[in-house]
């Protein structure tokens, strides 16, 4: 279904190509009309030379983008790609609004420019066409380049763009020959909305690149991640991702930027259209008695009062046109030649097919290597390079069908094998290649893949620990019921905190316990009646009621429901949907505290208790338990990680304990700025360290 990735680029090519084609059509029509009025023949060749120069400029720009980014490191490529994506969105947005305002007067403006250029000569005509089309070409090139990068593919987006440009050229030719009629204003206005939606996706992708490059924060603050539940090869995912440029996983910044861009730009675009229509209605009609302007004198462009470029265009018209055609290519060649070498590493092309994995890889030597991996399998997947010890020395976690990606590694002497895990296909491997050469100091040993069997023991011990916390939770909830029946609301609030902290120590995060966990700890977000909705149950429902003076008669049914929901979690704890999938344990080591940052320390889940620091401290305790269970596996692969993580974990716990006053937890609002900064800084450093645990202990795909 890679054709879906062609759709947005087809639209971009069609719209931008039609816009540039209309400019050329207007220039030619104005040229012929002006020549007829003067009673003399004027060649259209300068116009076409100017158009050719504009095309050369766009092509040269594309070449510089491609070659200049290819010599950068992956982080620098992400930074440049992200910045260019944001720039492209800005240019396209301004172009959409400019066309909205100027469409009605564009033809008259260009006719005036042509009439002025004719008086100067062929060189000025070429320059006029070059400037008129060149801007469109640069905008189109940049936006297509960033859209192709955002889609993660190459062939389909470029094919879509080529079809769009070809259709635009044919449509412009038919319009010029008056073979078809098209309401240009309606076409641009309606396609503008689709272009704005595409631009929103490119903006989100670009911001994600900037986060990956470390230029923007929040890379680990995920709004949603559907990669485990969405098949990228399904028809509906291909269409949705191809048309909108959205990915199945987005950070908070990406999601907010996408929504904010659409929420701001679309209303402003609609308002701009209304303002333009009102201005056209209010503009006075031209007087029928107004005398027509007299045609310029044939020598009007050759006087000394003209700007220097106009005098040069008049004296050397064909030289000027030649410069417009050749200068962009020469400048691009000079820039590319001046670029530093990509790297000193060897580059090897390998191919993944539906039946084979890197079968074209037959030899290698020691030292830095760059493998250019092309996926021709028709499905997305993961590609690994492993050594004889079974350790992964390099990998591409996701490579889309029809795309090419680079994999870098430093190889020492030994044997290596590629392994391809492509969606819906059996695992395939390459032939084992013996790498020869001198030993290289400091060659990474690689990461030995972890097996489900190795994670099963730690996961079973974690389940036993979580079961004990659920027992404490059930006991605390029972005490809340007793407190309410006795009318002791102070004790009920204290026992609620005990219950909430017991639940935190269970280690559920990011709704990892599914609907069972939501029933115990869900929030009213998204419910029709908010906190008053009948489907709002669980610990936070009790928190709200206890902090907002609700009666025991109102809250006791909530307690009873919560007690039953806890029993359901206890029964289902060992299922794969809750804690029973060993592969989820390494993810939990990072996500528990990431969830605390998202929900507790932001105040999202506070229904009146103000116990964010207490809940986060409980999350540090269960994180320490999970790390302890995974310690042998982590230390085997990254000996320095756990000492660093434990030191940072202790620093975070000290910062959280500092928010207590006389043994009672302070709310975030009561804590000082310095205390909050200490907590945020310690948590950020720890999350950065723990973020490598899921990758370090990743179970390889088995499909």
C-alpha positions in Angstrom: 0.0 0.0 0.0 3.0 2.3 -0.5 0.9 4.2 -3.1 -0.8 6.0 -0.2 2.5 7.8 0.4 2.2 9.2 -3.1 -1.1 11.0 -2.4 0.2 14.1 -0.5 3.1 14.6 -2.9 0.8 14.2 -5.9 -1.4 17.0 -4.4 1.7 19.2 -3.8 3.0 18.5 -7.3 -0.4 19.2 -8.9 -1.1 22.4 -6.9 2.4 23.9 -7.1 2.9 22.8 -10.7 -0.4 24.4 -11.7 0.5 27.6 -9.9 3.9 27.8 -11.7 2.3 26.7 -15.0 -0.4 29.4 -14.7 2.4 32.0 -14.2 4.1 30.8 -17.4 0.8 30.8 -19.2 0.1 34.3 -18.1 3.6 35.4 -19.1 3.2 33.9 -22.6 -0.3 35.4 -23.1 0.8 38.8 -21.9 3.9 38.6 -24.2 1.8 37.9 -27.3 -0.7 40.5 -26.4 1.9 43.2 -25.9 3.7 42.3 -29.1 0.4 42.4 -31.0 -0.4 45.9 -29.5 3.1 47.1 -30.6 2.6 45.6 -34.1 5.9 43.6 -33.9 6.9 40.0 -33.3 8.5 39.1 -30.0 10.1 35.7 -29.5 8.9 33.6 -26.5 12.3 31.9 -26.3 13.5 34.2 -23.4 10.5 33.2 -21.4 11.3 29.5 -21.8 14.9 30.2 -21.0 13.8 31.9 -17.8 11.6 28.9 -17.0 14.5 26.5 -17.7 16.7 28.6 -15.4 14.1 28.4 -12.6 13.9 24.6 -13.1 17.7 24.4 -12.9 17.6 26.5 -9.7 15.0 24.1 -8.1 17.0 21.0 -9.2 20.3 22.5 -8.0 18.6 23.3 -4.6 17.4 19.7 -4.4 20.9 18.4 -5.1 22.5 20.6 -2.5 19.9 19.5 0.1 20.5 15.8 -0.7 24.3 15.9 -0.8 24.8 18.3 2.0 22.7 16.3 4.5 24.3 13.0 3.4 27.7 14.0 4.8 26.3 14.9 8.2 26.0 12.6 11.2 22.6 11.1 11.9 22.0 13.7 14.7 23.0 16.6 12.4 20.8 15.2 9.7 17.9 15.1 12.1 18.6 18.7 13.1 18.9 20.0 9.5 15.9 18.0 8.4 13.8 19.3 11.3 14.7 22.9 10.7 14.1 22.6 6.9 10.7 20.9 7.7 9.7 23.9 9.9 10.9 26.3 7.2 9.0 24.5 4.5 5.8 24.6 6.5 6.3 28.4 7.1 6.9 29.0 3.3 4.0 26.9 2.2 1.7 28.5 4.8 2.7 32.0 3.6 2.2 30.9 0.0 -1.3 29.6 0.7 -2.3 32.9 2.3 -0.6 34.9 -0.5 -2.4 33.0 -3.2 -5.7 33.5 -1.2 -5.2 37.3 -1.3 -3.4 37.8 -4.7 -5.1 35.3 -7.0 -7.5 38.0 -8.3 -4.7 40.5 -9.2 -1.9 38.1 -10.2 -2.7 38.1 -13.9 -2.7 41.9 -14.1 0.5 42.2 -12.1 2.4 39.8 -14.4 1.0 41.4 -17.5 2.5 44.7 -16.3 5.9 43.1 -15.6 5.9 41.6 -19.1 5.0 44.9 -20.7 7.9 46.5 -18.8 10.3 43.7 -19.8 9.4 43.8 -23.5 10.6 47.4 -23.6 14.0 46.3 -22.2 14.6 43.2 -24.3 15.0 39.4 -24.3 17.2 39.4 -21.2 14.6 41.2 -19.1 11.9 38.7 -20.3 14.1 35.8 -19.2 14.7 37.4 -15.8 11.0 38.1 -15.4 10.1 34.5 -16.1 13.0 33.3 -13.9 11.9 35.3 -10.9 8.2 34.5 -11.3 8.7 30.7 -11.6 11.8 30.4 -9.5 10.1 31.2 -6.2 7.5 28.5 -6.9 10.2 26.1 -7.8 12.2 26.6 -4.6 9.0 26.3 -2.4 8.0 23.2 -4.2 11.4 21.6 -4.0 11.8 22.3 -0.2 8.3 21.1 0.6 8.5 17.9 -1.5 11.9 17.2 0.0 10.6 17.5 3.5 7.4 15.6 2.7 9.4 12.7 1.2 11.6 12.6 4.3 8.5 12.7 6.6 6.9 9.7 4.7 10.0 7.6 5.3 9.9 6.4 1.7 11.5 7.6 -1.6 10.0 5.9 -4.6 6.2 6.4 -4.0 6.4 10.0 -2.9 8.6 11.0 -5.9 6.3 9.1 -8.2 3.3 10.9 -6.8 5.0 14.3 -7.2 6.0 13.5 -10.8 2.4 12.5 -11.6 1.1 15.7 -10.0 3.6 17.9 -12.0 2.8 16.1 -15.2 -1.0 16.5 -14.7 -0.4 20.2 -13.9 1.6 20.7 -17.1 -1.1 19.0 -19.2 -3.9 21.0 -17.5 -2.0 24.3 -18.0 -1.5 23.5 -21.7 -5.2 22.8 -22.1 -6.1 26.0 -20.3 -3.7 27.9 -22.5 -5.3 26.4 -25.6 -8.7 27.1 -24.0 -9.6 23.4 -24.3 -10.9 23.3 -20.7 -12.3 25.8 -18.2 -11.3 25.7 -14.6 -12.2 28.0 -11.7 -8.7 28.6 -10.5 -9.8 30.5 -7.4 -12.0 27.6 -6.2 -9.3 25.0 -7.0 -6.6 26.8 -5.0 -8.9 27.5 -2.1 -10.1 23.9 -1.8 -6.8 22.3 -2.2 -5.3 24.7 0.3 -7.1 23.0 3.1 -5.6 19.6 2.1 -2.2 21.3 1.8 -2.6 22.8 5.3 -3.3 19.3 6.7 -0.2 17.9 5.0 1.8 20.8 6.3 0.6 20.1 9.9 2.0 16.5 9.5 5.3 17.8 8.2 5.5 20.2 11.0 4.9 17.5 13.6 7.6 15.3 11.9 10.1 18.2 11.8 9.6 18.9 15.5 10.1 15.2 16.2 13.4 15.4 14.3 14.5 18.4 16.3 13.6 16.5 19.5 15.6 13.4 18.3 18.6 15.8 17.6 18.4 17.2 21.1 17.5 20.7 20.0 14.0 20.5 21.6 13.1 18.8 24.9 10.3 16.2 25.4 11.6 13.4 23.2 10.5 10.9 25.9 7.2 12.5 26.8 4.9 10.5 24.6 1.3 11.4 24.0 0.4 8.1 22.4 2.3 5.2 20.8 0.3 2.8 18.7 3.2 1.0 17.1 2.5 -2.2 19.0 -1.1 -2.2 18.0 -1.1 -0.7 14.4 0.1 -2.7 11.4 1.9 -0.1 9.2 1.1 -2.3 6.2 -2.7 -2.3 6.7 -4.6 -0.3 4.1 -6.2 2.1 6.5 -2.9 2.9 8.3 -1.2 3.4 5.0 -3.9 5.8 3.8 -4.0 7.8 7.0 -0.2 8.1 7.4 0.3 8.8 3.7 -2.3 11.5 3.4 -1.7 13.3 6.8 2.0 12.5 7.3 1.2 11.4 10.8 3.0 8.6 12.6 1.6 6.0 15.0 3.6 7.5 17.9 3.9 11.2 18.7 5.4 13.2 21.5 3.3 15.8 23.4 5.1 18.6 21.5 4.3 17.0 18.1 0.6 16.4 19.0 0.1 19.9 20.4 1.9 21.5 17.4 -0.3 19.5 15.0 -3.5 20.4 16.7 -2.5 24.1 17.3 -1.3 24.6 13.7 -4.6 23.3 12.3 -6.7 25.2 14.9 -4.9 28.5 14.1 -4.2 28.3 10.3 -7.5 27.0 9.0 -9.7 29.7 10.7 -7.3 32.4 9.6 -7.3 31.0 6.1 -11.1 31.1 6.0 -11.1 34.6 7.5 -8.6 35.8 4.9 -10.8 34.6 2.1 -13.8 36.5 3.5 -11.6 39.6 3.9 -10.4 39.3 0.3 -13.9 38.9 -1.0 -15.1 41.9 0.9 -12.2 44.0 -0.4 -13.0 43.1 -4.0 -16.6 44.1 -3.5 -15.7 47.4 -1.9 -13.1 48.3 -4.5 -14.4 51.0 -7.0 -14.9 49.9 -10.5 -12.5 51.4 -13.1 -13.9 54.4 -14.9 -14.8 53.7 -18.5 -13.5 57.1 -19.5 -10.1 56.5 -18.0 -7.6 56.8 -20.9 -5.6 53.7 -21.7 -2.0 53.9 -20.9 0.1 54.6 -23.9 2.6 51.8 -24.9 6.1 52.4 -23.8 8.6 53.7 -26.4 10.7 51.0 -27.9 13.9 52.5 -26.5 12.4 53.3 -23.1 14.4 50.5 -21.4 17.8 51.5 -22.7 18.3 54.9 -20.9 21.0 55.6 -18.3 18.3 56.1 -15.7 17.5 52.4 -15.7 19.0 50.1 -13.0 22.3 48.4 -13.9 20.8 44.9 -14.4 18.2 46.3 -16.8 20.9 48.0 -18.9 22.9 44.8 -18.9 19.8 42.8 -19.9 19.3 45.2 -22.7 22.9 45.0 -24.0 23.5 41.3 -23.4 20.1 39.6 -23.5 21.2 36.1 -24.5 24.2 36.1 -22.2 21.9 37.1 -19.3 19.5 34.2 -20.2 22.5 31.8 -20.4 23.6 32.9 -16.9 20.2 32.2 -15.5 20.3 28.6 -16.9 23.9 27.7 -16.1 24.7 29.7 -12.9 22.4 27.5 -10.5 24.0 24.3 -11.7 27.5 25.8 -11.4 26.8 27.2 -7.9 25.4 23.8 -6.8 28.4 21.9 -8.1 30.7 24.3 -6.3 28.9 23.9 -3.0 28.7 20.1 -3.3 32.4 19.9 -4.3 33.3 22.0 -1.2 31.4 19.7 1.1 33.6 17.5 3.4 33.8 13.9 2.8 31.0 11.9 4.2 33.3 9.8 6.4 36.3 7.6 6.3 34.1 4.6 6.6 33.6 2.0 3.9 30.1 2.0 2.3 28.4 -1.2 1.3 25.0 -1.6 -0.3 22.8 -4.4 1.0 19.3 -5.4 0.0 16.4 -6.9 1.8 13.9 -8.8 -0.3 10.8 -10.9 0.4 12.9 -14.0 0.4 16.4 -12.9 1.3 18.3 -10.8 3.8 21.5 -9.0 2.6 22.3 -11.7 0.1 24.5 -9.2 -1.8 26.8 -8.8 1.2 29.9 -11.0 0.7 32.9 -9.3 2.2 34.0 -6.6 4.6 37.1 -5.4 6.4 37.7 -4.1 9.9 37.0 -0.5 10.8 34.1 1.9 10.4 31.4 0.7 8.1 28.3 2.2 6.6 25.7 -0.2 5.2 23.1 1.3 2.9 20.1 -0.9 3.4 17.4 -1.0 0.8 14.1 -2.6 1.7 12.5 -4.3 -1.3 10.6 -6.8 0.7 7.2 -5.0 0.4 6.8 -4.8 4.2 8.2 -2.8 7.1 10.6 -4.5 9.5 13.8 -4.5 11.6 17.3 -5.3 10.3 20.1 -6.3 12.7 23.8 -7.0 12.2 25.2 -9.5 14.8 28.5 -11.0 15.6 29.5 -14.6 16.3 28.7 -14.2 20.0 25.1 -13.3 19.1 25.5 -9.7 20.1 23.8 -7.0 17.9 26.5 -4.5 16.8 24.1 -2.3 14.6 20.4 -2.2 13.8 17.7 -0.4 12.0 14.6 -0.7 14.2 12.1 0.2 11.5 12.6 0.4 7.8 9.6 1.0 5.6 9.0 -0.8 2.3 10.6 0.8 -0.7 13.0 2.9 1.4 16.7 3.1 2.0 18.4 3.8 5.3 22.0 3.8 6.6 23.3 1.5 9.3 26.8 2.4 10.8 29.1 0.1 12.8 32.7 -0.3 13.7 33.7 -3.9 13.0 36.6 -5.8 14.5 37.9 -9.2 13.2 35.3 -11.9 13.4 32.2 -13.2 11.7 29.0 -11.2 11.2 25.5 -12.0 10.0 22.6 -9.8 9.0 19.1 -10.8 10.4 15.9 -9.4 8.9 12.6 -9.4 10.8 10.1 -8.2 8.2 6.4 -7.9 9.1 4.3 -11.0 8.2 7.4 -12.9 6.9 9.7 -15.6 8.3 13.0 -14.4 9.8 15.7 -14.5 7.2 19.5 -14.2 7.6 22.4 -13.5 5.3 25.4 -15.6 4.8 28.0 -15.3 7.6 30.8 -13.0 6.4 34.3 -13.3 7.9 35.7 -9.9 8.5 39.5 -9.7 8.3 42.0 -7.1 9.1 43.9 -5.7 12.1 42.3 -5.4 15.5 40.6 -2.1 16.2 40.9 -0.6 19.7 37.7 0.5 21.3 35.3 -1.6 19.1 32.0 -1.9 20.9 31.2 -5.5 21.9 27.6 -5.1 20.8 24.4 -5.9 22.7 23.5 -9.5 23.2 19.7 -9.9 22.5 17.7 -10.9 25.5 15.4 -13.9 25.3 11.9 -14.3 26.7 13.3 -17.2 28.8 15.8 -14.8 30.5 13.1 -12.3 31.3 10.6 -14.9 32.6 12.2 -15.3 36.0 12.5 -11.6 36.7 8.9 -11.1 35.5 7.5 -13.8 37.8 9.3 -12.2 40.8 7.9 -8.8 39.8 4.4 -10.4 39.5 4.7 -11.8 43.1 5.8 -8.4 44.4 2.9 -6.7 42.6 0.4 -9.2 44.0 1.6 -8.3 47.5 1.0 -4.6 46.8 -2.5 -5.4 45.5 -3.3 -7.2 48.7 -2.2 -4.1 50.7 -4.3 -2.0 48.3 -7.4 -4.1 48.9 -6.9 -3.9 52.7 -6.5 -0.1 52.5 -9.7 0.3 50.4 -11.6 -1.9 53.0 -10.4 0.5 55.7 -11.8 3.5 53.7 -15.2 1.8 53.7 -15.0 1.3 57.5 -13.9 4.9 58.0 -16.8 6.2 55.9 -19.4 4.1 57.8 -18.0 5.4 61.1 -18.1 9.0 59.8 -14.3 9.5 60.2 -13.5 11.4 57.0 -9.9 12.3 58.2 -9.0 8.7 58.6 -10.6 8.0 55.2 -8.4 10.5 53.5 -5.3 9.1 55.2 -6.3 5.5 54.2 -6.9 6.8 50.7 -3.3 7.9 50.4 -2.1 4.5 51.7 -4.3 2.9 49.0 -3.0 5.2 46.3 0.6 4.6 47.2 0.0 0.9 47.2 -1.4 1.1 43.7 1.6 3.2 42.6 3.9 0.5 43.9 2.2 -2.1 41.8 3.9 -0.5 38.8 1.1 0.2 36.3 2.0 2.9 33.8 0.7 4.4 30.6 -2.5 2.3 31.1 -0.3 -0.8 30.8 -2.9 -2.7 32.8 -5.6 -2.0 30.2 -9.2 -1.5 31.2 -8.6 -3.3 34.5 -6.1 -0.7 35.6 -8.3 2.2 34.3 -11.1 1.0 36.5 -8.9 1.2 39.5 -7.0 4.4 38.7 -8.8 6.1 35.8 -9.4 9.8 35.3 -12.6 11.6 34.2 -10.9 12.9 31.1 -13.1 12.3 28.0 -16.2 11.3 30.0 -19.3 13.2 29.0 -20.1 14.5 32.6 -16.5 14.7 33.9 -16.2 14.0 37.6 -19.9 13.5 37.8 -20.0 10.8 35.2 -21.2 7.4 36.4 -18.3 5.8 34.6 -15.8 7.7 36.7 -14.8 5.2 39.3 -11.7 4.1 41.3 -9.2 5.7 43.5 -9.4 9.2 41.9 -13.2 9.1 42.1 -12.7 8.6 45.9 -10.1 11.3 46.0 -12.5 13.8 44.4 -15.3 12.8 46.7 -13.3 12.9 49.9 -11.8 16.3 49.0 -15.1 17.9 47.9 -17.3 17.0 50.8 -19.4 14.2 49.3 -21.3 12.1 51.7 -20.6 8.6 52.8 -23.8 7.4 51.1 -22.4 8.7 47.8 -18.9 7.2 48.3 -19.6 3.8 49.7 -20.9 2.4 46.4 -17.6 3.7 44.8 -15.7 1.8 47.5 -17.6 -1.4 46.7 -17.0 -1.0 43.0 -13.3 -0.3 43.5 -13.0 -3.4 45.7 -14.4 -5.6 43.0 -12.2 -4.0 40.3 -9.1 -4.7 42.5 -10.1 -8.3 42.7 -10.3 -8.4 38.9 -6.7 -7.0 38.6 -5.6 -9.6 41.1 -7.2 -12.4 39.1 -5.8 -11.2 35.7 -2.4 -10.1 37.0 -0.5 -12.9 35.2 -2.2 -12.4 31.9 -0.2 -10.9 29.0 -2.5 -7.9 29.0 -1.3 -6.9 32.5 2.0 -8.0 33.9 2.3 -11.4 32.4 4.3 -10.5 29.3 8.0 -10.7 30.3 9.0 -8.5 27.3 7.1 -5.6 29.0 9.3 -5.6 32.1 12.3 -3.6 30.6 9.8 -1.0 29.3 8.3 -0.7 32.8 11.7 0.2 34.1 11.5 3.5 32.3 7.8 4.1 31.8 6.8 4.1 35.5 8.7 7.3 36.2 8.0 8.8 32.8 4.3 8.3 33.7 4.9 10.0 37.0 6.4 13.0 35.2 3.4 13.1 32.8 0.6 12.6 35.3 1.8 13.4 38.9 4.3 16.2 38.6 2.2 18.0 35.9 -0.9 17.9 38.2 -3.0 16.1 35.5 -4.2 13.4 37.9 -4.7 15.6 41.0 -8.3 15.5 42.1 -7.7 17.5 45.2 -5.2 15.7 47.4 -2.1 17.4 46.2 0.0 14.2 46.8 2.0 14.3 43.6 5.4 14.1 45.4 4.2 11.2 47.5 3.0 9.3 44.5 6.2 9.9 42.6 8.2 8.7 45.6 6.2 5.4 45.5 7.0 5.2 41.8 10.8 5.4 42.6 10.3 2.5 45.0 8.8 0.2 42.4 11.3 1.3 39.8 14.1 0.2 42.2 12.4 -3.1 42.5 12.1 -3.6 38.7 15.7 -2.6 38.2 16.8 -5.1 40.9 15.0 -7.9 39.1 16.7 -6.9 35.8 20.1 -6.2 37.3 21.9 -9.3 36.1 20.7 -8.8 32.5 21.5 -5.1 32.5 25.0 -5.4 34.1 26.0 -8.1 31.6 25.3 -5.6 28.7 26.0 -2.2 30.3 28.2 -2.6 33.4 28.1 1.2 34.3 24.4 1.8 33.8 23.0 0.5 37.1 25.5 2.3 39.3 24.6 5.5 37.5 20.9 4.8 37.7 20.9 3.9 41.4 22.8 7.1 42.2 20.4 9.2 40.3 17.4 7.3 41.8 18.7 8.1 45.3 19.2 11.7 44.4 15.6 11.9 43.2 14.3 10.2 46.3 16.2 12.8 48.4 14.8 15.6 46.4 11.2 14.2 46.9 11.7 13.7 50.6 12.8 17.3 50.9 9.2 18.3 50.0 8.0 16.9 53.3 7.2 19.2 56.2 7.0 17.7 59.7 6.5 14.3 58.2 3.7 15.3 55.9 4.0 15.5 52.1 3.6 19.0 50.6 1.7 19.7 47.5 3.5 21.0 44.4 2.0 24.4 45.0 3.3 24.5 48.5 6.8 23.4 47.6 9.4 26.1 46.8 10.6 26.8 43.3 14.1 25.4 44.3 12.5 22.2 45.6 10.5 21.7 42.4 13.6 22.4 40.3 15.6 19.8 42.3 12.9 17.2 41.7 12.6 18.0 38.0 16.3 18.0 37.4 16.9 14.7 39.3 14.0 13.1 37.5 15.1 14.3 34.1 18.7 12.9 34.6 17.3 9.5 35.7 14.9 9.2 32.8 17.7 9.9 30.4 19.7 7.0 31.9 16.7 4.6 32.1 15.7 5.4 28.5 18.3 2.9 27.3 17.0 0.0 29.3 14.1 -1.0 26.9 16.5 -1.0 23.9 19.2 -2.8 25.9 16.8 -5.6 26.9 14.7 -5.7 23.8 13.4 -9.1 22.7 14.1 -9.5 19.0 11.0 -9.9 16.8 10.0 -13.5 16.1 7.7 -13.1 13.1 
